[in-house]
Amino acid sequence: MGLKPDEFWDLSWVELDYLARHKNKQVYLEWDIARTLGVWMLSPHTKKKIKPRDLLKLDEPNRKVSTIEDFERAVKLYNETNGKSKTTG
């Protein structure tokens, strides 16, 4: 994401989530452009009409917004898998 360590650690959970979603959407849009260009290049050479999604299937970026419960569940799972009993507060 291009963050320096001090910038990363100053982010809240929600801010980090927004940055990650933005990055995922940006990558999705870049691949969408690439597959559209691919269709434009192939179209004159084929009789079959093709669409960008026929050439390359992409997963839409996840639209669910993370909540504090998601974060707490992730911390609990992390602590359980690493044998720690502390939680962040």
PyMOL Python script that loads the backbone (N, CA, C, O; Angstrom):
from pymol import cmd

cmd.read_pdbstr("""\
ATOM      1  N   MET A   1       0.818  -1.189   0.000  1.00  0.00           N
ATOM      2  CA  MET A   1       0.000   0.000   0.000  1.00  0.00           C
ATOM      3  C   MET A   1       0.864   1.257   0.000  1.00  0.00           C
ATOM      4  O   MET A   1       0.345   2.366  -0.125  1.00  0.00           O
ATOM      5  N   GLY A   2       2.147   1.096   0.136  1.00  0.00           N
ATOM      6  CA  GLY A   2       3.030   2.255   0.073  1.00  0.00           C
ATOM      7  C   GLY A   2       3.096   3.051   1.360  1.00  0.00           C
ATOM      8  O   GLY A   2       3.412   4.240   1.338  1.00  0.00           O
ATOM      9  N   LEU A   3       2.802   2.409   2.483  1.00  0.00           N
ATOM     10  CA  LEU A   3       2.838   3.106   3.764  1.00  0.00           C
ATOM     11  C   LEU A   3       4.173   2.885   4.455  1.00  0.00           C
ATOM     12  O   LEU A   3       4.758   1.805   4.382  1.00  0.00           O
ATOM     13  N   LYS A   4       4.639   3.919   5.121  1.00  0.00           N
ATOM     14  CA  LYS A   4       5.817   3.773   5.979  1.00  0.00           C
ATOM     15  C   LYS A   4       5.345   3.119   7.277  1.00  0.00           C
ATOM     16  O   LYS A   4       4.168   3.219   7.624  1.00  0.00           O
ATOM     17  N   PRO A   5       6.251   2.449   7.999  1.00  0.00           N
ATOM     18  CA  PRO A   5       5.816   1.764   9.228  1.00  0.00           C
ATOM     19  C   PRO A   5       5.099   2.678  10.222  1.00  0.00           C
ATOM     20  O   PRO A   5       4.086   2.283  10.798  1.00  0.00           O
ATOM     21  N   ASP A   6       5.604   3.883  10.429  1.00  0.00           N
ATOM     22  CA  ASP A   6       4.941   4.771  11.397  1.00  0.00           C
ATOM     23  C   ASP A   6       3.559   5.204  10.906  1.00  0.00           C
ATOM     24  O   ASP A   6       2.654   5.407  11.715  1.00  0.00           O
ATOM     25  N   GLU A   7       3.387   5.348   9.582  1.00  0.00           N
ATOM     26  CA  GLU A   7       2.069   5.675   9.030  1.00  0.00           C
ATOM     27  C   GLU A   7       1.110   4.507   9.220  1.00  0.00           C
ATOM     28  O   GLU A   7      -0.062   4.695   9.547  1.00  0.00           O
ATOM     29  N   PHE A   8       1.628   3.288   9.008  1.00  0.00           N
ATOM     30  CA  PHE A   8       0.799   2.096   9.181  1.00  0.00           C
ATOM     31  C   PHE A   8       0.315   1.977  10.620  1.00  0.00           C
ATOM     32  O   PHE A   8      -0.873   1.750  10.854  1.00  0.00           O
ATOM     33  N   TRP A   9       1.219   2.127  11.590  1.00  0.00           N
ATOM     34  CA  TRP A   9       0.844   1.926  12.983  1.00  0.00           C
ATOM     35  C   TRP A   9      -0.037   3.032  13.529  1.00  0.00           C
ATOM     36  O   TRP A   9      -0.689   2.846  14.556  1.00  0.00           O
ATOM     37  N   ASP A  10      -0.073   4.183  12.865  1.00  0.00           N
ATOM     38  CA  ASP A  10      -0.952   5.273  13.293  1.00  0.00           C
ATOM     39  C   ASP A  10      -2.382   5.126  12.779  1.00  0.00           C
ATOM     40  O   ASP A  10      -3.265   5.881  13.184  1.00  0.00           O
ATOM     41  N   LEU A  11      -2.617   4.161  11.891  1.00  0.00           N
ATOM     42  CA  LEU A  11      -3.951   3.965  11.323  1.00  0.00           C
ATOM     43  C   LEU A  11      -4.875   3.235  12.299  1.00  0.00           C
ATOM     44  O   LEU A  11      -4.446   2.371  13.064  1.00  0.00           O
ATOM     45  N   SER A  12      -6.147   3.606  12.249  1.00  0.00           N
ATOM     46  CA  SER A  12      -7.138   2.833  12.994  1.00  0.00           C
ATOM     47  C   SER A  12      -7.526   1.625  12.137  1.00  0.00           C
ATOM     48  O   SER A  12      -7.165   1.537  10.964  1.00  0.00           O
ATOM     49  N   TRP A  13      -8.265   0.705  12.744  1.00  0.00           N
ATOM     50  CA  TRP A  13      -8.713  -0.481  12.027  1.00  0.00           C
ATOM     51  C   TRP A  13      -9.558  -0.088  10.808  1.00  0.00           C
ATOM     52  O   TRP A  13      -9.414  -0.667   9.732  1.00  0.00           O
ATOM     53  N   VAL A  14     -10.428   0.891  10.988  1.00  0.00           N
ATOM     54  CA  VAL A  14     -11.321   1.322   9.904  1.00  0.00           C
ATOM     55  C   VAL A  14     -10.521   1.974   8.780  1.00  0.00           C
ATOM     56  O   VAL A  14     -10.778   1.714   7.604  1.00  0.00           O
ATOM     57  N   GLU A  15      -9.553   2.818   9.134  1.00  0.00           N
ATOM     58  CA  GLU A  15      -8.731   3.471   8.113  1.00  0.00           C
ATOM     59  C   GLU A  15      -7.940   2.448   7.304  1.00  0.00           C
ATOM     60  O   GLU A  15      -7.843   2.554   6.081  1.00  0.00           O
ATOM     61  N   LEU A  16      -7.383   1.465   7.986  1.00  0.00           N
ATOM     62  CA  LEU A  16      -6.643   0.413   7.293  1.00  0.00           C
ATOM     63  C   LEU A  16      -7.569  -0.382   6.372  1.00  0.00           C
ATOM     64  O   LEU A  16      -7.185  -0.745   5.259  1.00  0.00           O
ATOM     65  N   ASP A  17      -8.771  -0.647   6.835  1.00  0.00           N
ATOM     66  CA  ASP A  17      -9.750  -1.362   6.030  1.00  0.00           C
ATOM     67  C   ASP A  17     -10.093  -0.562   4.776  1.00  0.00           C
ATOM     68  O   ASP A  17     -10.168  -1.127   3.685  1.00  0.00           O
ATOM     69  N   TYR A  18     -10.301   0.736   4.920  1.00  0.00           N
ATOM     70  CA  TYR A  18     -10.607   1.575   3.754  1.00  0.00           C
ATOM     71  C   TYR A  18      -9.451   1.592   2.768  1.00  0.00           C
ATOM     72  O   TYR A  18      -9.669   1.518   1.559  1.00  0.00           O
ATOM     73  N   LEU A  19      -8.223   1.689   3.268  1.00  0.00           N
ATOM     74  CA  LEU A  19      -7.058   1.683   2.378  1.00  0.00           C
ATOM     75  C   LEU A  19      -6.931   0.359   1.635  1.00  0.00           C
ATOM     76  O   LEU A  19      -6.629   0.337   0.441  1.00  0.00           O
ATOM     77  N   ALA A  20      -7.161  -0.739   2.341  1.00  0.00           N
ATOM     78  CA  ALA A  20      -7.073  -2.058   1.705  1.00  0.00           C
ATOM     79  C   ALA A  20      -8.153  -2.214   0.635  1.00  0.00           C
ATOM     80  O   ALA A  20      -7.887  -2.747  -0.442  1.00  0.00           O
ATOM     81  N   ARG A  21      -9.362  -1.753   0.927  1.00  0.00           N
ATOM     82  CA  ARG A  21     -10.446  -1.829  -0.058  1.00  0.00           C
ATOM     83  C   ARG A  21     -10.137  -0.978  -1.289  1.00  0.00           C
ATOM     84  O   ARG A  21     -10.395  -1.380  -2.423  1.00  0.00           O
ATOM     85  N   HIS A  22      -9.580   0.202  -1.037  1.00  0.00           N
ATOM     86  CA  HIS A  22      -9.223   1.068  -2.159  1.00  0.00           C
ATOM     87  C   HIS A  22      -8.165   0.403  -3.035  1.00  0.00           C
ATOM     88  O   HIS A  22      -8.256   0.443  -4.262  1.00  0.00           O
ATOM     89  N   LYS A  23      -7.170  -0.203  -2.411  1.00  0.00           N
ATOM     90  CA  LYS A  23      -6.117  -0.889  -3.163  1.00  0.00           C
ATOM     91  C   LYS A  23      -6.689  -2.058  -3.961  1.00  0.00           C
ATOM     92  O   LYS A  23      -6.334  -2.248  -5.124  1.00  0.00           O
ATOM     93  N   ASN A  24      -7.570  -2.838  -3.346  1.00  0.00           N
ATOM     94  CA  ASN A  24      -8.194  -3.965  -4.055  1.00  0.00           C
ATOM     95  C   ASN A  24      -9.016  -3.481  -5.241  1.00  0.00           C
ATOM     96  O   ASN A  24      -8.972  -4.081  -6.315  1.00  0.00           O
ATOM     97  N   LYS A  25      -9.764  -2.400  -5.052  1.00  0.00           N
ATOM     98  CA  LYS A  25     -10.574  -1.869  -6.151  1.00  0.00           C
ATOM     99  C   LYS A  25      -9.672  -1.343  -7.261  1.00  0.00           C
ATOM    100  O   LYS A  25      -9.971  -1.516  -8.442  1.00  0.00           O
ATOM    101  N   GLN A  26      -8.568  -0.700  -6.885  1.00  0.00           N
ATOM    102  CA  GLN A  26      -7.624  -0.176  -7.868  1.00  0.00           C
ATOM    103  C   GLN A  26      -7.031  -1.317  -8.708  1.00  0.00           C
ATOM    104  O   GLN A  26      -6.931  -1.198  -9.929  1.00  0.00           O
ATOM    105  N   VAL A  27      -6.646  -2.402  -8.067  1.00  0.00           N
ATOM    106  CA  VAL A  27      -6.102  -3.561  -8.781  1.00  0.00           C
ATOM    107  C   VAL A  27      -7.170  -4.170  -9.687  1.00  0.00           C
ATOM    108  O   VAL A  27      -6.884  -4.541 -10.825  1.00  0.00           O
ATOM    109  N   TYR A  28      -8.403  -4.273  -9.180  1.00  0.00           N
ATOM    110  CA  TYR A  28      -9.504  -4.801  -9.990  1.00  0.00           C
ATOM    111  C   TYR A  28      -9.694  -3.957 -11.250  1.00  0.00           C
ATOM    112  O   TYR A  28      -9.830  -4.497 -12.348  1.00  0.00           O
ATOM    113  N   LEU A  29      -9.705  -2.634 -11.089  1.00  0.00           N
ATOM    114  CA  LEU A  29      -9.912  -1.754 -12.241  1.00  0.00           C
ATOM    115  C   LEU A  29      -8.773  -1.864 -13.251  1.00  0.00           C
ATOM    116  O   LEU A  29      -9.007  -1.794 -14.457  1.00  0.00           O
ATOM    117  N   GLU A  30      -7.540  -2.037 -12.766  1.00  0.00           N
ATOM    118  CA  GLU A  30      -6.406  -2.210 -13.678  1.00  0.00           C
ATOM    119  C   GLU A  30      -6.571  -3.489 -14.504  1.00  0.00           C
ATOM    120  O   GLU A  30      -6.327  -3.489 -15.710  1.00  0.00           O
ATOM    121  N   TRP A  31      -6.986  -4.580 -13.847  1.00  0.00           N
ATOM    122  CA  TRP A  31      -7.185  -5.825 -14.581  1.00  0.00           C
ATOM    123  C   TRP A  31      -8.389  -5.729 -15.515  1.00  0.00           C
ATOM    124  O   TRP A  31      -8.398  -6.339 -16.585  1.00  0.00           O
ATOM    125  N   ASP A  32      -9.401  -4.967 -15.113  1.00  0.00           N
ATOM    126  CA  ASP A  32     -10.568  -4.782 -15.979  1.00  0.00           C
ATOM    127  C   ASP A  32     -10.166  -4.038 -17.254  1.00  0.00           C
ATOM    128  O   ASP A  32     -10.636  -4.367 -18.343  1.00  0.00           O
ATOM    129  N   ILE A  33      -9.308  -3.049 -17.117  1.00  0.00           N
ATOM    130  CA  ILE A  33      -8.809  -2.330 -18.293  1.00  0.00           C
ATOM    131  C   ILE A  33      -8.008  -3.274 -19.186  1.00  0.00           C
ATOM    132  O   ILE A  33      -8.162  -3.254 -20.408  1.00  0.00           O
ATOM    133  N   ALA A  34      -7.157  -4.098 -18.581  1.00  0.00           N
ATOM    134  CA  ALA A  34      -6.333  -5.030 -19.360  1.00  0.00           C
ATOM    135  C   ALA A  34      -7.201  -6.020 -20.138  1.00  0.00           C
ATOM    136  O   ALA A  34      -6.935  -6.292 -21.308  1.00  0.00           O
ATOM    137  N   ARG A  35      -8.234  -6.555 -19.492  1.00  0.00           N
ATOM    138  CA  ARG A  35      -9.063  -7.523 -20.205  1.00  0.00           C
ATOM    139  C   ARG A  35      -9.910  -6.854 -21.286  1.00  0.00           C
ATOM    140  O   ARG A  35     -10.203  -7.469 -22.311  1.00  0.00           O
ATOM    141  N   THR A  36     -10.303  -5.605 -21.066  1.00  0.00           N
ATOM    142  CA  THR A  36     -11.047  -4.871 -22.097  1.00  0.00           C
ATOM    143  C   THR A  36     -10.157  -4.608 -23.309  1.00  0.00           C
ATOM    144  O   THR A  36     -10.596  -4.763 -24.449  1.00  0.00           O
ATOM    145  N   LEU A  37      -8.920  -4.215 -23.069  1.00  0.00           N
ATOM    146  CA  LEU A  37      -7.985  -4.015 -24.174  1.00  0.00           C
ATOM    147  C   LEU A  37      -7.740  -5.321 -24.924  1.00  0.00           C
ATOM    148  O   LEU A  37      -7.621  -5.327 -26.150  1.00  0.00           O
ATOM    149  N   GLY A  38      -7.667  -6.424 -24.184  1.00  0.00           N
ATOM    150  CA  GLY A  38      -7.493  -7.729 -24.815  1.00  0.00           C
ATOM    151  C   GLY A  38      -8.643  -8.073 -25.742  1.00  0.00           C
ATOM    152  O   GLY A  38      -8.435  -8.608 -26.831  1.00  0.00           O
ATOM    153  N   VAL A  39      -9.850  -7.766 -25.308  1.00  0.00           N
ATOM    154  CA  VAL A  39     -11.025  -8.024 -26.153  1.00  0.00           C
ATOM    155  C   VAL A  39     -10.979  -7.151 -27.399  1.00  0.00           C
ATOM    156  O   VAL A  39     -11.294  -7.619 -28.493  1.00  0.00           O
ATOM    157  N   TRP A  40     -10.595  -5.898 -27.248  1.00  0.00           N
ATOM    158  CA  TRP A  40     -10.500  -5.006 -28.409  1.00  0.00           C
ATOM    159  C   TRP A  40      -9.479  -5.517 -29.419  1.00  0.00           C
ATOM    160  O   TRP A  40      -9.682  -5.397 -30.627  1.00  0.00           O
ATOM    161  N   MET A  41      -8.375  -6.090 -28.919  1.00  0.00           N
ATOM    162  CA  MET A  41      -7.350  -6.595 -29.836  1.00  0.00           C
ATOM    163  C   MET A  41      -7.787  -7.895 -30.514  1.00  0.00           C
ATOM    164  O   MET A  41      -7.432  -8.139 -31.667  1.00  0.00           O
ATOM    165  N   LEU A  42      -8.551  -8.727 -29.811  1.00  0.00           N
ATOM    166  CA  LEU A  42      -8.970 -10.020 -30.364  1.00  0.00           C
ATOM    167  C   LEU A  42     -10.216  -9.929 -31.244  1.00  0.00           C
ATOM    168  O   LEU A  42     -10.388 -10.738 -32.156  1.00  0.00           O
ATOM    169  N   SER A  43     -11.065  -8.975 -30.986  1.00  0.00           N
ATOM    170  CA  SER A  43     -12.355  -8.891 -31.688  1.00  0.00           C
ATOM    171  C   SER A  43     -12.265  -8.896 -33.214  1.00  0.00           C
ATOM    172  O   SER A  43     -13.056  -9.587 -33.856  1.00  0.00           O
ATOM    173  N   PRO A  44     -11.333  -8.152 -33.825  1.00  0.00           N
ATOM    174  CA  PRO A  44     -11.289  -8.167 -35.285  1.00  0.00           C
ATOM    175  C   PRO A  44     -10.880  -9.520 -35.876  1.00  0.00           C
ATOM    176  O   PRO A  44     -11.099  -9.768 -37.061  1.00  0.00           O
ATOM    177  N   HIS A  45     -10.291 -10.392 -35.058  1.00  0.00           N
ATOM    178  CA  HIS A  45      -9.758 -11.655 -35.551  1.00  0.00           C
ATOM    179  C   HIS A  45     -10.640 -12.861 -35.229  1.00  0.00           C
ATOM    180  O   HIS A  45     -10.249 -14.003 -35.473  1.00  0.00           O
ATOM    181  N   THR A  46     -11.808 -12.612 -34.692  1.00  0.00           N
ATOM    182  CA  THR A  46     -12.704 -13.713 -34.356  1.00  0.00           C
ATOM    183  C   THR A  46     -14.110 -13.407 -34.841  1.00  0.00           C
ATOM    184  O   THR A  46     -14.527 -12.250 -34.898  1.00  0.00           O
ATOM    185  N   LYS A  47     -14.824 -14.448 -35.184  1.00  0.00           N
ATOM    186  CA  LYS A  47     -16.206 -14.263 -35.618  1.00  0.00           C
ATOM    187  C   LYS A  47     -17.148 -14.229 -34.421  1.00  0.00           C
ATOM    188  O   LYS A  47     -18.221 -13.629 -34.478  1.00  0.00           O
ATOM    189  N   LYS A  48     -16.734 -14.877 -33.342  1.00  0.00           N
ATOM    190  CA  LYS A  48     -17.554 -14.926 -32.137  1.00  0.00           C
ATOM    191  C   LYS A  48     -17.426 -13.599 -31.388  1.00  0.00           C
ATOM    192  O   LYS A  48     -16.325 -13.073 -31.223  1.00  0.00           O
ATOM    193  N   LYS A  49     -18.556 -13.067 -30.939  1.00  0.00           N
ATOM    194  CA  LYS A  49     -18.526 -11.835 -30.156  1.00  0.00           C
ATOM    195  C   LYS A  49     -18.113 -12.185 -28.724  1.00  0.00           C
ATOM    196  O   LYS A  49     -18.771 -12.984 -28.057  1.00  0.00           O
ATOM    197  N   ILE A  50     -17.040 -11.593 -28.269  1.00  0.00           N
ATOM    198  CA  ILE A  50     -16.562 -11.878 -26.913  1.00  0.00           C
ATOM    199  C   ILE A  50     -16.680 -10.623 -26.059  1.00  0.00           C
ATOM    200  O   ILE A  50     -16.640  -9.494 -26.548  1.00  0.00           O
ATOM    201  N   LYS A  51     -16.826 -10.868 -24.779  1.00  0.00           N
ATOM    202  CA  LYS A  51     -16.930  -9.792 -23.799  1.00  0.00           C
ATOM    203  C   LYS A  51     -15.721  -9.894 -22.876  1.00  0.00           C
ATOM    204  O   LYS A  51     -15.114 -10.959 -22.770  1.00  0.00           O
ATOM    205  N   PRO A  52     -15.366  -8.801 -22.208  1.00  0.00           N
ATOM    206  CA  PRO A  52     -14.220  -8.847 -21.295  1.00  0.00           C
ATOM    207  C   PRO A  52     -14.320  -9.950 -20.248  1.00  0.00           C
ATOM    208  O   PRO A  52     -13.321 -10.598 -19.933  1.00  0.00           O
ATOM    209  N   ARG A  53     -15.510 -10.169 -19.708  1.00  0.00           N
ATOM    210  CA  ARG A  53     -15.645 -11.215 -18.676  1.00  0.00           C
ATOM    211  C   ARG A  53     -15.512 -12.620 -19.252  1.00  0.00           C
ATOM    212  O   ARG A  53     -15.254 -13.571 -18.514  1.00  0.00           O
ATOM    213  N   ASP A  54     -15.686 -12.758 -20.575  1.00  0.00           N
ATOM    214  CA  ASP A  54     -15.456 -14.056 -21.219  1.00  0.00           C
ATOM    215  C   ASP A  54     -13.952 -14.333 -21.342  1.00  0.00           C
ATOM    216  O   ASP A  54     -13.517 -15.484 -21.301  1.00  0.00           O
ATOM    217  N   LEU A  55     -13.188 -13.288 -21.490  1.00  0.00           N
ATOM    218  CA  LEU A  55     -11.745 -13.420 -21.657  1.00  0.00           C
ATOM    219  C   LEU A  55     -11.040 -13.700 -20.334  1.00  0.00           C
ATOM    220  O   LEU A  55     -10.147 -14.544 -20.260  1.00  0.00           O
ATOM    221  N   LEU A  56     -11.454 -12.982 -19.292  1.00  0.00           N
ATOM    222  CA  LEU A  56     -10.825 -13.126 -17.975  1.00  0.00           C
ATOM    223  C   LEU A  56     -11.874 -12.854 -16.910  1.00  0.00           C
ATOM    224  O   LEU A  56     -12.429 -11.758 -16.840  1.00  0.00           O
ATOM    225  N   LYS A  57     -12.144 -13.858 -16.083  1.00  0.00           N
ATOM    226  CA  LYS A  57     -13.116 -13.673 -15.007  1.00  0.00           C
ATOM    227  C   LYS A  57     -12.414 -13.120 -13.788  1.00  0.00           C
ATOM    228  O   LYS A  57     -11.402 -13.655 -13.336  1.00  0.00           O
ATOM    229  N   LEU A  58     -12.965 -12.042 -13.261  1.00  0.00           N
ATOM    230  CA  LEU A  58     -12.410 -11.398 -12.072  1.00  0.00           C
ATOM    231  C   LEU A  58     -13.435 -11.420 -10.956  1.00  0.00           C
ATOM    232  O   LEU A  58     -14.636 -11.292 -11.197  1.00  0.00           O
ATOM    233  N   ASP A  59     -12.959 -11.583  -9.740  1.00  0.00           N
ATOM    234  CA  ASP A  59     -13.843 -11.478  -8.580  1.00  0.00           C
ATOM    235  C   ASP A  59     -14.048 -10.006  -8.273  1.00  0.00           C
ATOM    236  O   ASP A  59     -13.091  -9.235  -8.197  1.00  0.00           O
ATOM    237  N   GLU A  60     -15.299  -9.628  -8.098  1.00  0.00           N
ATOM    238  CA  GLU A  60     -15.589  -8.247  -7.726  1.00  0.00           C
ATOM    239  C   GLU A  60     -14.974  -7.971  -6.356  1.00  0.00           C
ATOM    240  O   GLU A  60     -14.934  -8.857  -5.503  1.00  0.00           O
ATOM    241  N   PRO A  61     -14.496  -6.744  -6.145  1.00  0.00           N
ATOM    242  CA  PRO A  61     -13.983  -6.421  -4.808  1.00  0.00           C
ATOM    243  C   PRO A  61     -15.073  -6.594  -3.758  1.00  0.00           C
ATOM    244  O   PRO A  61     -16.236  -6.268  -3.994  1.00  0.00           O
ATOM    245  N   ASN A  62     -14.685  -7.108  -2.604  1.00  0.00           N
ATOM    246  CA  ASN A  62     -15.625  -7.345  -1.513  1.00  0.00           C
ATOM    247  C   ASN A  62     -16.195  -6.010  -1.035  1.00  0.00           C
ATOM    248  O   ASN A  62     -15.450  -5.061  -0.794  1.00  0.00           O
ATOM    249  N   ARG A  63     -17.501  -5.946  -0.902  1.00  0.00           N
ATOM    250  CA  ARG A  63     -18.148  -4.693  -0.526  1.00  0.00           C
ATOM    251  C   ARG A  63     -18.556  -4.655   0.949  1.00  0.00           C
ATOM    252  O   ARG A  63     -19.076  -3.639   1.411  1.00  0.00           O
ATOM    253  N   LYS A  64     -18.332  -5.732   1.690  1.00  0.00           N
ATOM    254  CA  LYS A  64     -18.713  -5.763   3.096  1.00  0.00           C
ATOM    255  C   LYS A  64     -17.765  -4.879   3.905  1.00  0.00           C
ATOM    256  O   LYS A  64     -16.546  -4.966   3.757  1.00  0.00           O
ATOM    257  N   VAL A  65     -18.328  -4.036   4.753  1.00  0.00           N
ATOM    258  CA  VAL A  65     -17.526  -3.163   5.601  1.00  0.00           C
ATOM    259  C   VAL A  65     -17.207  -3.899   6.889  1.00  0.00           C
ATOM    260  O   VAL A  65     -18.098  -4.450   7.535  1.00  0.00           O
ATOM    261  N   SER A  66     -15.933  -3.908   7.261  1.00  0.00           N
ATOM    262  CA  SER A  66     -15.532  -4.570   8.500  1.00  0.00           C
ATOM    263  C   SER A  66     -16.053  -3.795   9.702  1.00  0.00           C
ATOM    264  O   SER A  66     -16.130  -2.566   9.691  1.00  0.00           O
ATOM    265  N   THR A  67     -16.405  -4.542  10.731  1.00  0.00           N
ATOM    266  CA  THR A  67     -16.904  -3.931  11.963  1.00  0.00           C
ATOM    267  C   THR A  67     -15.923  -4.214  13.087  1.00  0.00           C
ATOM    268  O   THR A  67     -14.966  -4.969  12.918  1.00  0.00           O
ATOM    269  N   ILE A  68     -16.175  -3.593  14.243  1.00  0.00           N
ATOM    270  CA  ILE A  68     -15.318  -3.823  15.404  1.00  0.00           C
ATOM    271  C   ILE A  68     -15.432  -5.278  15.857  1.00  0.00           C
ATOM    272  O   ILE A  68     -14.483  -5.836  16.408  1.00  0.00           O
ATOM    273  N   GLU A  69     -16.604  -5.895  15.621  1.00  0.00           N
ATOM    274  CA  GLU A  69     -16.764  -7.312  15.969  1.00  0.00           C
ATOM    275  C   GLU A  69     -15.866  -8.187  15.092  1.00  0.00           C
ATOM    276  O   GLU A  69     -15.307  -9.177  15.566  1.00  0.00           O
ATOM    277  N   ASP A  70     -15.728  -7.825  13.822  1.00  0.00           N
ATOM    278  CA  ASP A  70     -14.818  -8.555  12.928  1.00  0.00           C
ATOM    279  C   ASP A  70     -13.386  -8.458  13.445  1.00  0.00           C
ATOM    280  O   ASP A  70     -12.644  -9.441  13.441  1.00  0.00           O
ATOM    281  N   PHE A  71     -13.011  -7.269  13.888  1.00  0.00           N
ATOM    282  CA  PHE A  71     -11.665  -7.060  14.414  1.00  0.00           C
ATOM    283  C   PHE A  71     -11.452  -7.878  15.686  1.00  0.00           C
ATOM    284  O   PHE A  71     -10.428  -8.546  15.835  1.00  0.00           O
ATOM    285  N   GLU A  72     -12.418  -7.823  16.599  1.00  0.00           N
ATOM    286  CA  GLU A  72     -12.284  -8.574  17.850  1.00  0.00           C
ATOM    287  C   GLU A  72     -12.218 -10.079  17.592  1.00  0.00           C
ATOM    288  O   GLU A  72     -11.471 -10.793  18.262  1.00  0.00           O
ATOM    289  N   ARG A  73     -12.996 -10.559  16.626  1.00  0.00           N
ATOM    290  CA  ARG A  73     -12.961 -11.976  16.261  1.00  0.00           C
ATOM    291  C   ARG A  73     -11.586 -12.342  15.690  1.00  0.00           C
ATOM    292  O   ARG A  73     -11.055 -13.416  15.976  1.00  0.00           O
ATOM    293  N   ALA A  74     -11.016 -11.445  14.886  1.00  0.00           N
ATOM    294  CA  ALA A  74      -9.700 -11.701  14.307  1.00  0.00           C
ATOM    295  C   ALA A  74      -8.626 -11.722  15.392  1.00  0.00           C
ATOM    296  O   ALA A  74      -7.724 -12.559  15.353  1.00  0.00           O
ATOM    297  N   VAL A  75      -8.715 -10.809  16.359  1.00  0.00           N
ATOM    298  CA  VAL A  75      -7.747 -10.779  17.469  1.00  0.00           C
ATOM    299  C   VAL A  75      -7.869 -12.048  18.294  1.00  0.00           C
ATOM    300  O   VAL A  75      -6.860 -12.647  18.666  1.00  0.00           O
ATOM    301  N   LYS A  76      -9.104 -12.466  18.585  1.00  0.00           N
ATOM    302  CA  LYS A  76      -9.318 -13.687  19.368  1.00  0.00           C
ATOM    303  C   LYS A  76      -8.735 -14.901  18.645  1.00  0.00           C
ATOM    304  O   LYS A  76      -8.056 -15.724  19.259  1.00  0.00           O
ATOM    305  N   LEU A  77      -8.997 -15.011  17.351  1.00  0.00           N
ATOM    306  CA  LEU A  77      -8.465 -16.124  16.569  1.00  0.00           C
ATOM    307  C   LEU A  77      -6.937 -16.092  16.547  1.00  0.00           C
ATOM    308  O   LEU A  77      -6.287 -17.130  16.673  1.00  0.00           O
ATOM    309  N   TYR A  78      -6.371 -14.905  16.388  1.00  0.00           N
ATOM    310  CA  TYR A  78      -4.915 -14.767  16.391  1.00  0.00           C
ATOM    311  C   TYR A  78      -4.339 -15.212  17.728  1.00  0.00           C
ATOM    312  O   TYR A  78      -3.369 -15.969  17.774  1.00  0.00           O
ATOM    313  N   ASN A  79      -4.940 -14.740  18.813  1.00  0.00           N
ATOM    314  CA  ASN A  79      -4.445 -15.097  20.143  1.00  0.00           C
ATOM    315  C   ASN A  79      -4.568 -16.595  20.410  1.00  0.00           C
ATOM    316  O   ASN A  79      -3.688 -17.190  21.032  1.00  0.00           O
ATOM    317  N   GLU A  80      -5.652 -17.200  19.946  1.00  0.00           N
ATOM    318  CA  GLU A  80      -5.835 -18.644  20.138  1.00  0.00           C
ATOM    319  C   GLU A  80      -4.797 -19.443  19.361  1.00  0.00           C
ATOM    320  O   GLU A  80      -4.282 -20.440  19.866  1.00  0.00           O
ATOM    321  N   THR A  81      -4.489 -19.022  18.156  1.00  0.00           N
ATOM    322  CA  THR A  81      -3.540 -19.766  17.339  1.00  0.00           C
ATOM    323  C   THR A  81      -2.099 -19.539  17.762  1.00  0.00           C
ATOM    324  O   THR A  81      -1.226 -20.346  17.441  1.00  0.00           O
ATOM    325  N   ASN A  82      -1.839 -18.452  18.478  1.00  0.00           N
ATOM    326  CA  ASN A  82      -0.469 -18.170  18.920  1.00  0.00           C
ATOM    327  C   ASN A  82      -0.274 -18.441  20.404  1.00  0.00           C
ATOM    328  O   ASN A  82       0.788 -18.139  20.949  1.00  0.00           O
ATOM    329  N   GLY A  83      -1.286 -19.010  21.075  1.00  0.00           N
ATOM    330  CA  GLY A  83      -1.163 -19.411  22.467  1.00  0.00           C
ATOM    331  C   GLY A  83      -1.116 -18.248  23.425  1.00  0.00           C
ATOM    332  O   GLY A  83      -0.593 -18.402  24.529  1.00  0.00           O
ATOM    333  N   LYS A  84      -1.633 -17.094  23.063  1.00  0.00           N
ATOM    334  CA  LYS A  84      -1.639 -15.935  23.948  1.00  0.00           C
ATOM    335  C   LYS A  84      -3.050 -15.733  24.486  1.00  0.00           C
ATOM    336  O   LYS A  84      -4.032 -16.040  23.810  1.00  0.00           O
ATOM    337  N   SER A  85      -3.143 -15.218  25.698  1.00  0.00           N
ATOM    338  CA  SER A  85      -4.466 -15.000  26.273  1.00  0.00           C
ATOM    339  C   SER A  85      -4.812 -13.515  26.363  1.00  0.00           C
ATOM    340  O   SER A  85      -5.923 -13.173  26.767  1.00  0.00           O
ATOM    341  N   LYS A  86      -3.898 -12.637  26.001  1.00  0.00           N
ATOM    342  CA  LYS A  86      -4.165 -11.194  26.065  1.00  0.00           C
ATOM    343  C   LYS A  86      -5.036 -10.748  24.906  1.00  0.00           C
ATOM    344  O   LYS A  86      -4.961 -11.304  23.810  1.00  0.00           O
ATOM    345  N   THR A  87      -5.857  -9.748  25.151  1.00  0.00           N
ATOM    346  CA  THR A  87      -6.612  -9.116  24.077  1.00  0.00           C
ATOM    347  C   THR A  87      -6.248  -7.639  24.051  1.00  0.00           C
ATOM    348  O   THR A  87      -5.837  -7.069  25.062  1.00  0.00           O
ATOM    349  N   THR A  88      -6.401  -7.038  22.901  1.00  0.00           N
ATOM    350  CA  THR A  88      -6.115  -5.605  22.815  1.00  0.00           C
ATOM    351  C   THR A  88      -7.333  -4.836  23.254  1.00  0.00           C
ATOM    352  O   THR A  88      -8.457  -5.302  23.063  1.00  0.00           O
ATOM    353  N   GLY A  89      -7.144  -3.687  23.829  1.00  0.00           N
ATOM    354  CA  GLY A  89      -8.272  -2.938  24.324  1.00  0.00           C
ATOM    355  C   GLY A  89      -8.307  -1.631  23.822  1.00  0.00           C
ATOM    356  O   GLY A  89      -9.213  -0.866  24.154  1.00  0.00           O
TER     357      GLY A  89
END
""", "prot")
cmd.dss("prot")
cmd.show_as("cartoon", "prot")
cmd.util.cbc("prot")
cmd.orient("prot")
